[in-house]
Amino acid sequence: MLAAGGARSAVLSDSSRTALAHAMAQVNTLVLGKPREVDLAFACLLAGGHLLIEDLPGLGKTTLARALAATLGLSFARMQFTADLLPSDILGVSIYEQDQRNFRFHPGPVFTQLLLADEINRAPPRTQSALLEAMAEHQVTIDGVCHALPNPFFVIATQNPVDLAGTFPLPDSQLDRFLLRIALGYPDAAAEREMLVGADRRDLIAGTLPLIGTEDVLALRHAVTQVHASDALVNYVQALLTETRRHPQVQVGLSPRAGLALLRAARALALLRGRDYALPEDIQAVFEEVAAHRLVPQGDTTDRVALARSILKSVAVE
């Protein structure tokens, strides 16, 4: 959960701070027993990134995406990725209209504010790559024409572990487009019992009213950019980046873009914790989720998460 104490943020008004707190509380009532993961999802959204949720089926990945869309009042679309899905099924297609004697572009599901790319690693690489431009540039190019996506544009992709049959591992270039990668895991006993005896999550989400809207989300994203990162904090980030590049178990370390992602995520988390400045604790809180999926280990058997944790422990805060 968010820390109760700490300095209050000067970059948010009291009303914005209260609305954000209520929105997070509402999502936590819909996604039971996962306060840290909800915090990270909000941090990812406010940092302007995209979220990858990697876990087994049935653990609440879709519920989290729908709960966020309903609470934030964002337009929502869900795409089920399958082996026969084509890029045009996601992006849209230009169709010739005989009466007009020209081509008309018909937008695909990607033209929404929150896109749930469900089981993204069940689609072949060609289809996965259709999202690259959309995620990086917030636009798609069809027949040489660029089409802007809505603002904000936020992708939540889910994937099953790659050892399950019928999956295609995401390439490193695709993984790098995700600001954070998280796993939900099994709920604790109390949360699971509440799910078993309580109302259906889908019914609860269907009856959920938005607590903040598009303009609020954009304002919060702007507030994240105002969160201060000291020179000492940037030095700490650089030390972490350097360690990933010289670590004996790492083949490819973190890029400067990964360093920017780390700072953005830490700033967003600091804002959620009620501060207008980021601390090393914020970097440490998001490092694993920012770094693990971007690291390329020396051997295929090396655990990326364990590798990220060991790197974090090896770099001291000065």
Steps between C-alpha positions, in 0.01 A plus 500: 500500500606860467689637794278690739768745597740713303498854377198619310540563130513863397433415135146375569203691631310362798208404279723316251678317780169395656354387166810292426487336843132413453569357154776275631283388791220408259730289283622323813141404584469340156844336487523342843821443689736664250569854632861509381410388150222760486751768608736393222221500241407856594867603498540353152196684369601835651857461376367473145615142450344165421452202728578132445340251738656154484323227692292187480140518373226587745696717745330833430697654213191592301319611815776751576482649149122530504500644853748771396300593190173518693644703787687744277219549251720403206375347178585129504556225245609140546680298236540125544829412334497169315726321254294612200467867598618743231651849548201653321272343762670727757586814305217522250482490122432728202204383295411625153152651490351481156253786541769741625767366261766509770639305789362556849690404810309289752676524840577183692468433874834675565320834466398514863642647820558174684573196288511155660717277283400171657746209476724699268753218471244270335526708181791457256784758496363683193178577684679587824714752313187679376484665840859631495430831326177550693672453836809704417355785292129498596412475132458236230595522135267339247571527127750778568255710702559565871198480728533642852375294792288640784669675789562346745585170334582217738565136411462223755624175350471165668703194425522147626839358599691398188523135608127459421413346164404726212690814603753720320752675730497878459819631336720736700396797283137437592576445869686831510177682409349400833593734783423240766451126511313362801354170617186477712547155652244311703288702745535450873240290681287792615483661156428168331217423742343841436510425127340160552210619715460856369352650188640423157786740414352562155170611649679730744705658221191542284343705779811707566483874448806694380663709772740694277501566128723555200598856591586391853726223370679745271543745788642225720742403226617860481539506878733199478736699279519766774621252764861589585786255450820620668849467354576239764198296389609519135847384609337200669308416182820526295679271743226240457518528121877460507477194723261328257751552218799354683327224696654161408158335458360771272551484126317826419450758773252781533491775239468876562132462407464249783659757733243758394226244560638434848492870586150548360364206697670620819361853455149359451529284810624798701193697389275214610676501835423869544838655421622746239850348508625149429716301741730197461221298662281579198771378262540182704123442509471491120844377391407133471186576297685743271825308455434126509330465162759725333807310618645238267675238716799298388313169519144405417455346843587819689204647688465864387314601815765349728766668288334841539474449876870412530599809301284722720657357815853544366472877442516716811317829544752779542 
